[in-house]
Amino acid sequence: MGYRDLRDFLVALEGRGRLRRIAQPVDRSWELACIARWLYQAVPERERFGLLFENAGAMPVVTAAIGASRETYAIALDTTPEGIIPAWVRALSHPISPVRVAQAPCQEIVLTGRSASLDLLPIPIWTPGKDVAPYLTTLTITRDADAGFQNCAVYRSMVLDERRVVVNLNPGRHGWRCVESYLRRGLPAPITWVIATEPAVHCAAVANVPYGVDEVSIAGGLKGTPVETVKARTIDLAVPAHAEIVIEGEIRPDDRAREGPFGEFAGYMSQAVERPVATITAITHRRDPLYYGYISQFPPSESTTLQSLGNCGLVLKQLHDLGHASVRDVHIDLTYGGLLAHGVIAMRPQYPGHARQIGRIVADTTLLKRVTVVDEDIDIRDAQHLDWALNARYDPARDTVLVSGTFSPADMDPAVRSEGREAAGSKIVIDATEKSGAPPFSLPSRELMDKALESWRAAGLPPIEVPRRVDLALARKK
Ligand SMILES: Cc1cc2nc3c(=O)[nH]c(=O)nc-3n(C[C@H](O)[C@H](O)[C@H](O)COP(=O)(O)O)c2cc1C
């Protein structure tokens, strides 16, 4: 039932031919990120693999293993690509709380005081020549001081020196709310960075679940078994017991510094802004740890892939919870993650205006910028089919809803931010469902097409795979 830790997953990934080892020495100040960038820019999504740099510093460095593609993400959840959304819907419906253990592999070595130095870790520079420093790009755990629950997400953290990092806690984010709950009482806020644990935790951390829902419980639901956690050594937080490395720290009131510029998921460099500074209180790790960092920056990336795939199940579940059972499927484009991206919804409209209503709900309740609604006979992961639906079933003047004055997350939107002032963003809803009175498809019957497949084979033409879009079109009754 799920993987116990990252290394368990890497064995499975390698067994499926989806992990490549790089044995030659690699410079993590530029070369590692540039190689990983080629993976996303030049290798087609279906063929991508995770990268294990065996010789990049004090320990091996892994990137892109979970979020290389839909397929590696599916392997991370121990399912198939088609099983990703059902796995998410199950996990959200039946989260499993973590269980606390007394001894943990992630604490085989415990370093505190001056020994807890970030210099020990091979932290890469992700946009060589442009990022101001190496960055931790991994899981971050915080706690709400009032309610007591923990939050797990990814907030990039810039290395200031061997004992301090600046954490990009964007105001409004759940980690920011947790930290604020301590700071406004004048107390230091506990924070940890978890470098590589069972992949379900990594997948759960970047889905936009409501504040108060512990992503580690969702990870338990994704695994089908509880995540084991252990108490951190110097702060009051529980961390995944099977992690490779855990960095413990605290954010003290009024300790702030400039963070960035850093290459962001949206494809542009960020501007430097003031953010909280965390001081490291301990580093604990396995005897022979692996380092993991997500590659983000110019899309597509591991960051956008993880966020897109995690948020699809969440959107579908939310629509079902609102009673819209005729919504069948959700796809979010892999180039922009759950934030500011394009979401496509497949459904069977039940009444006039239903598709627009669904599009509007999704636009209002998610961080997506564009929402397109199509019928359930469209393969929403097939760009050719989606284009056809837009060309054949969408009348821009009639079927578009523009939503203006959306503030969240306008500050992250390069299209708005580049205006150089604080501006609101906007969203678009496109209803590309078939309107009544459509004539029959200009396609022969399935019976004739199946017979013609036999003729195709008999003629010795090269083998063909029937695309899902054709299957869907041939299933139409008229
Ligand atoms: C590599 C990577 C880096 C990220 N960096 C940040 C960041 O610095 N700040 C931020 O607000 N979100 C960042 N995110 C997105 C959040 O982790 C994600 O939206 C998460 O669901 C937010 O969790 P929350 O809703 O608990 O705040 C990053 C995601 C990834 C994969």
The ligand as an SDF file (V2000), in Angstrom:
LIG
                    3D

 31 33  0  0  0  0  0  0  0  0999 V2000
    8.6570   24.0480   -6.4940 C   0  0  0  0  0  0  0  0  0  0  0  0
    7.5150   24.8100   -5.9160 C   0  0  0  0  0  0  0  0  0  0  0  0
    7.7560   26.0460   -5.3250 C   0  0  0  0  0  0  0  0  0  0  0  0
    6.7120   26.7780   -4.7840 C   0  0  0  0  0  0  0  0  0  0  0  0
    6.9900   27.9630   -4.1860 N   0  0  0  0  0  0  0  0  0  0  0  0
    6.0040   28.6790   -3.6280 C   0  0  0  0  0  0  0  0  0  0  0  0
    6.3070   29.8810   -2.9300 C   0  0  0  0  0  0  0  0  0  0  0  0
    7.4610   30.2620   -2.8010 O   0  0  0  0  0  0  0  0  0  0  0  0
    5.2700   30.5780   -2.3930 N   0  0  0  0  0  0  0  0  0  0  0  0
    3.9640   30.1560   -2.5260 C   0  0  0  0  0  0  0  0  0  0  0  0
    3.0570   30.8220   -2.0310 O   0  0  0  0  0  0  0  0  0  0  0  0
    3.6530   29.0090   -3.1750 N   0  0  0  0  0  0  0  0  0  0  0  0
    4.6410   28.2550   -3.7130 C   0  0  0  0  0  0  0  0  0  0  0  0
    4.3500   27.0750   -4.3460 N   0  0  0  0  0  0  0  0  0  0  0  0
    2.9450   26.6570   -4.4660 C   0  0  0  0  0  0  0  0  0  0  0  0
    2.3830   26.1230   -3.1770 C   0  0  0  0  0  0  0  0  0  0  0  0
    3.2490   25.2040   -2.5600 O   0  0  0  0  0  0  0  0  0  0  0  0
    1.0480   25.3950   -3.4060 C   0  0  0  0  0  0  0  0  0  0  0  0
    0.1470   26.2360   -4.0780 O   0  0  0  0  0  0  0  0  0  0  0  0
    0.4330   24.9400   -2.1180 C   0  0  0  0  0  0  0  0  0  0  0  0
   -0.7470   24.2370   -2.3660 O   0  0  0  0  0  0  0  0  0  0  0  0
    0.1270   26.0970   -1.2060 C   0  0  0  0  0  0  0  0  0  0  0  0
   -0.2840   25.5490    0.0020 O   0  0  0  0  0  0  0  0  0  0  0  0
   -1.2240   26.3050    1.0330 P   0  0  0  0  0  0  0  0  0  0  0  0
   -2.5620   26.4120    0.3420 O   0  0  0  0  0  0  0  0  0  0  0  0
   -1.2360   25.3620    2.1770 O   0  0  0  0  0  0  0  0  0  0  0  0
   -0.6080   27.6180    1.3130 O   0  0  0  0  0  0  0  0  0  0  0  0
    5.3870   26.2890   -4.8540 C   0  0  0  0  0  0  0  0  0  0  0  0
    5.1420   25.0370   -5.4160 C   0  0  0  0  0  0  0  0  0  0  0  0
    6.1930   24.2930   -5.9240 C   0  0  0  0  0  0  0  0  0  0  0  0
    5.9140   22.9240   -6.4830 C   0  0  0  0  0  0  0  0  0  0  0  0
  1  2  1  0
  2  3  1  0
  2 30  2  0
  3  4  2  0
  4  5  1  0
  4 28  1  0
  5  6  2  0
  6  7  1  0
  6 13  1  0
  7  8  2  0
  7  9  1  0
  9 10  1  0
 10 11  2  0
 10 12  1  0
 12 13  2  0
 13 14  1  0
 14 15  1  0
 14 28  1  0
 15 16  1  0
 16 17  1  0
 16 18  1  0
 18 19  1  0
 18 20  1  0
 20 21  1  0
 20 22  1  0
 22 23  1  0
 23 24  1  0
 24 25  2  0
 24 26  1  0
 24 27  1  0
 28 29  2  0
 29 30  1  0
 30 31  1  0
M  END
$$$$
